[in-house]
Amino acid sequence: MLATTTPVGYAWRTLSVVSLASVLTGLGGSAINVALPEIARHTGADATAAGWILLGFQLTTTVLMVVFGRLADMFGRRTLYLCGLATYTVAALLAGLSPNPWVIVAMRVVQAAGAAMLLTNSAALVSDAFPREKLGEGMGVYVASFSIAGLIGPTLGGVLAESLGWRWVFWFNVPIGLVCLVWGAVVLRRVPPAGRDRGLDLPGNVLVLVVLGGLLLALSEFTRLGWGHPLVLGGLAGFAVGLPLFLARQARAAHPVVDLGLFREPAFAFGTLASFLNAVARMGMVFLVALYFQAVRGDDPVQAGLKVLPLAVAAMTASVSSGFLQRLLSARTLAVAGAATTTCGLLVMLAVMTSTTPYPAVALGLVLIGLGSGVFLPSNTTAILDGLPSERLGIVNAMRLMLQNTGNVVGTGLVLSIITAPLPAALHQSVFAGTLSQLTGGAVEQLVTGYRWALATMATISVLTVLACLARRKVS
């Protein structure tokens, strides 16, 4: 159903379903970011397992997004959305029952499949339901729902891990997921799929897994094993060999994972590039800061969760406001402003980062990053999706999300490797367990050095995001 003929009341009900599910997935991710040291301590997870509790989810979501985007265009978004909610909820229940950390990784992979069904369809459902003149407002509220999760999740994760145990970091998702599932079944209409293209590029999706999996494996393990280790070399080889094969496959596939033809349009190319770079630059800030306060400053999970709240509050405020700001300024202009503000926040964090940084200085950097992200994400999404026909929303949004999530994956793997690079491999587990502050011999200062390297890298990439936004604005 075209957005121009959809009643506004249904549009807002659809937004309530999408936003509630976004809060669900956002809560799960942000709670784990803070509770990961507690999970690692109680399950005996080493640095590799702890890292892959985060990376496994992100990699799986990235690989499956375009598959589910095409399936949604072919068979209907409602069915896939409800299947995603059910899968995510059941996997959360099973993750809490896991006997060891690698079973948690496996259940996070299953959760990621459900999350991919949700994320691929969320922005497309909003874009399809809202009239063009109100799309900016709807997209702003949708993105703000992730900020609400970011506001509640860190504190919730800390409280649950401290008071009820790490298993409840997963189990609290179950009742929320059931409510989402029922409300979605009631609200979402059965609309015949607009797409008639019924093909999938399975070899292309396998190559995505090889390329991203190889890159992630190398990034996550080189500081522990060294560049010459066979596992790291194998990951790099998978990336180096798989990438040209993937591009060659996409150029001749009848139903490509990535429609390379779309990138011939400069506005789309620069918009998705900006989305990718922004994700690399800001991804993991909640996790990094929460880990900083636990591993460097010796805080417990609840204290660390409370201290990252300024980022979520600022992001939520900016996201809600962005739709109204789009009445005054174009979405492309706001995307430039948001990316520039994020860059300023990262530079502030870099400037003040020490083992004894006063909390107000950290909070200032978090607020700037939150404001920038809150403005950039809905504005950039609106600029990419606005004006597309309904039958193309699913696959184009999936491509946008795939590249954005690829940025999340690369950013997380890069940051996890950089912050531990100055430390001996034997101390990596102490970092992720949040117990490094209890050690002597300069280990904390080495970790702070890693933090400075990571922030410098993120700030540089954020500058490139601003340049991509400016280039898109110029060609448009």
N, C-alpha and C positions, 0 to 999 in steps of 0.2 A: 504494500500500500504506500502511495506516495505521501511524503511528508506534507505537501501542500493541501491534501484532502483529509488529513488525519485530524480529528478533533483535539483541541489543546488539552482537554481533560485527560484523554487517553495518553497523550504525550507525557504529561506529568506523572501519571500512574506508572507508565513504562519506566520513566526516570527513577521512580521510587524503587522498583524492582532491581534495576541495574545498580543503583547506588547502594542498596542494602547488600547485594552480592559483592560489590566492590569493597564495602566495609569489611565483609567477611574475609575475603582473600587478603586485604590489606592488614587486618588485625593479625592474621596468622603469620604473615611475613615479618611485621614489625615486632611482634611479641618474641619470635624466635631470635631476631637480631640481638635483643637484650638478654634473653634467657640462654643463649648458646653456651656461654661459659658454665652455667649450672648444668645444662644437659651433658656437656663434655665431662664434667667432674663425676657425675653420677652414673654415666654409662661407660666410662673409661675410654672415651673417644680420643684418638690421637689427632694430631694437627690435620692429617689428610682426611679422616672421617669427618671431623668438625667442619672443615672447609667444604666438603661435598654435601653436607646437609643443606648448605646454601646453594652451591653451584649446581648440584644435580637437579634441583627444582627449576632453576633459571634456564639451564640448558634444555631440559625437556620441554618447558613451556615454549622456548624459542623455536625448537625444531617442529613442534606440532601446530603452531599458530596458523601457518598458511594452509596446512591440510584442513584444519577445522574451518578456516575462513571460506575455502572453496566448498566444503561440504555444506556449510550453512547457506551459501548462495544456491546450492543445488537442491537441498532437501528441506530447508526452512530453519530459521534461527531459533524459533521457540523450542523445538525438539532438542536441538543441540545444547541450548542454554540450560534447560532443565536436566539433561543428562550430565552436564558439567557440574551443576550444583550437587547432584546425587553422588557423583564420583568423588568430588572434593570432600564431602562430608564423611563418607564411608572411610576414605583413606585417612582422614584425621583421627577417626576412632581407632583404626588399626595401628597408626603411628604411636599412639599412646600406650599400646599394648606391646610395643617392640621390646625384645629381650636384649638387643645390643645395638650399637650405633649404626651398623651397616643395614640392619632391617629398617631403621628410621630413614636412612637414605633411600631405600627402595620404596617405602611408603610415601616419601616426599616426591618421588618420581611419579607415582600414581596420582597424588594430589595435583602435581603439575599438569597432568593430562586434563583433569577437571578444570583447573585454572585456565588452561589454554582455550577450552571451549567457552568459558565465560569472557575472558579478556578479548578474544577475537570478535565476539558478537556485541560486546557492551556498547562501544562507541557507534557501531553500525546501527544498533537498535535505537539509540538516541538520535542519530542523524536522520534515520528513516521516519521517526515519529514526530520530530519537531518541525514546525514551519521554518523556512529559511531565516525569517526576521527574528526568530527567538532561539535559533540554534546556539548562538554564543552563550546565552543564559543557561540553556540546558547543559551544554558542554562544561561550563564553569562549575555547575553544581555537581555534575558527574565526577570531574577531577577532584573537587573538594571532598568527595566521599573518601577518597584515598587519604586525604589529609586528616580527616576525622579519625580514620583508622590509625594513622601515624600519631595522632594526638593521644589516643587511648592505648594503643598497642604496646608501646614500650613500658609504660607503668604497669599495665595489666600483665605483661609477660614477667616483669620483675616480681610482682606480688604473687602471682600463681606459682612461680618457681620457688620462691622463698617460703610460702605458707602451705601450699598444697602439694608441691612436688612437680618435677619437670613434666610428668605425663599430662598434667592438666594444661600445659601450654598447647597441647594438641586437642585435648578433649573439650575445651570450652567452645571449639568450633562447631561441635555436633548440634547442640540445640539451636544455635543461630542458623546453621545450614538448613535444618528442617523447617524453620520459619520462612527462610528465603524460598525454599522449594515450594511450599504451599502457596505463598503469596504470588510467586511467579506463575504457577499453574492457574491461579485464579485470574490474574491480570492480563498476561500476554495472549494476544489473539493468534489464532491459527490462520496464518496468511500464506497462500500458495507461493512457493519460491519463484522469484522472478527469473532466476538463471536457468538456462537450458544446456549449459556446458557441463557435461557429466564425466570429466576426465580428471585423473590424478597422476602426478608425476612421482611415482614411488621411488625410482632410482635417484631423482633429484633430492628427495627428502632424506634418503640414506646418505647422500653426499653431504648434505647440510650437517647431519650428525657427525660424519667423519671429520669435516672441516672444523666445526666449532668444538667438537669433543677433543680433537687433537690439539687445537690451540689452548683450550682450557687445561688439558692435562699438563702441557708444557709449562704454562704460566703458574699453575698451582704447585708444581713439584720441583721446579728448577732450584729454588732456594734451599730445599732440603736435600736434593739428590745431586745437584750440579748439572750444568749443561751437557756434560758428556755421558750422563747415564742413559742406558738403552730406552728406558721408559720415556724420558724427556725427548730424546732424539726421535723416538717413534711418534710421539705426539706432533712434533714439528714436521716430520715427514708426512704424516696424515694431512696436516694443514697445507703444506707446500704442494703436495701432489693433488690433493682433493680440490683445492680452490680453482685451478684452471679447468679441471674436469667438470666441476659444477657449472662454471660459466659457459663452457662449451655445450654442456647438456641443455642449459636453459635457452641457449640461442636457437636450438633446433627442436625442443620439446613441444608437442602439441598443446600440452597443458602445464606450462612451467610453474615451478614453485615461486619464482620471482619473474614477473613479466618485465624483462629488460627494456621493452619498448616504452614503458612508462617513464624511464629515466631519460628518454630523449626530450621530455618536457622539462626545461630548466627549473621552473618553479617547483615541480614535484621533486626533482633530483636534489635541489638545495634544501627543500623542506625536510625530506627524509634524512639527508646528511646531517642537518642540524639536530634532528631528533636523536640520531645515533650518537653524535658527539656529546650532546647534553646528557644523555644517559651514562656515557662513560665518565663524564666529569663529575656528576653528582651522586652516582650510584654508590650505595654503601655508607653514606654519611651517618645515618642513624647507627648502623652497626659499628662504624669506626669510632664515633664519639662515645657510644656506650662501652665499647671495649677499652677505649682510652681511660675512662673513669674507673673501670674495674682493674685493668692490668697495670696501669701507671699510678693511679691515685688510690687504689685499694678500696673503692666503694663497693657496696653490695648491689645486686641487680635492681632493687627498688630505687635506691639513690641514683644509679646510672640512668634508669628509665625516666625519672623525673627531670634529670638534667638535659635530656634531649628534647623536651617538650617545646621549647621556643621554636624549633624548626617546624614542627607540625602545626602549631598555632599560626605561625606566619604563613605557611603554605595554604592552610585552610582559608584564612582571611583573603589572601590574594586570589585563590581559585574562585571563590564566590564572587569577588569583585570584578573578575576579569570579564565576565559576560556583560556587565553594565559598562565597563570601560570600552568594550567593543562598539558601543553606540557612539563614542567620541573619537576613537582611534581605530585604525584598521587592525585586523588580527596579526598581520605581518609586522606592523610597527610595534605592537605589544610583545611579539615574540623576541624582537631585537632587545627591547627594554628588559624583558625577563632574563634573557641569557646574559646580558651585561651585569645585572644585579647579582646573579649567581656567581659570576666571575669575581665581583667585588667581595662577596662573602668568603670565597675560597682564599683570596689573597689576604683577607683579614685573619683567617684561621692560620695560614702559613706564617704571617708576621708575628703572631702571638704564641705559637706552639712551643711550649717548654714542658718540663715535668712539673712545674709549679704555676702554670698559667692561671691567673684569677678567673673565676667562673664568669663574671660579667663580660670579659673579653671573648670567651668562647661563645657565650650566648649571643653576642652581637653578630659574630660570623654566622651562627646558625640561623638567626632571624633573616639576614640578607640572603642566604642560600634558600631558605623557605619562601621568602617573598618572590625571589626570582623564579624558582621552580613553579610556584603557584600561578604566576602569570604566564610563563612560557608554555607549559604543557597544554592547557585548554586553547590558548591562542594558536599555537602551532598546529594542533589537531584540527581546529576549525579551518585554518588556512588550507590544509591539505584536503579535507573531505568536502568542504562546502561546494555545492554545485554538481557533485557527482550523481549519476543516475542510480536508482535504488539497486539495480541488479549488479552494480560494480562496487557497492559500498563494502560488502563483506571481504572481497579479495584485496581491495586497495587498503582497507583498514588493517587487514591481516598483514600485508606487506609492511605497512607503517609500524605496526606493533612488533613484527619480526625483527626489523632493523633496530627499533628502540630496545627491544629485549636483548638483541645481540650486543648492543651497547652495555646493557646491564650486566650481561654475562662477562664480557671482556673487562668492563670496569671492575667488577667484583674480583675476578681472577687476578687482574693486574694489581689491585690495591692489596689483596691478601699476600701476594708475593713481595711487593715493595716494602710493606711495613715490617716484615720479618727478615728482609735481606741483610740488615746489619748484624743480626743475632746468630749465634751458633745454632745449628740444626737441633741440637739437644734441648734448646729452650723454647722451640716453637710451640710445643704442647702447653707449656706454662702460659704462653700468650693467650691461646684460645680458651684455656681454663680460667683465665682472669686472675692467676696467682703470681704473675711475674713481679708485682710490687713487693712480694715477701722475700725476694732474692736480693743478694748483695753483689758487689763486683761490677757495677756499671751497666747491668742488663737493662734497667729502666731507661737510662740515657740512650742506649743503643736503639731501643724501641722508639723513643721520641725522634731520633734521627730518621728512622724508617718512616714515621708519620710525616716528617717534613718533606722527605722525598716524594711520598705519595701525594701530599697536598700540592706540591710544586707541579707534579705531573697533571693532576686534575685541573689546576688553574690554567695551565697551558692549553689543555684540550678545551676548556671552557672559552678561552679566547677564540679558538677556531670555530666554536659554535656561533659566537657573535658574528664572525666574518661570513659564515654560511648563511645566517639570517639576513645580513646586509646584502649579500649577493642575490638571494631569492627576492628580496624587496626591490632590488634594482631591475632584475629581468621581468618582474611582474608589472 
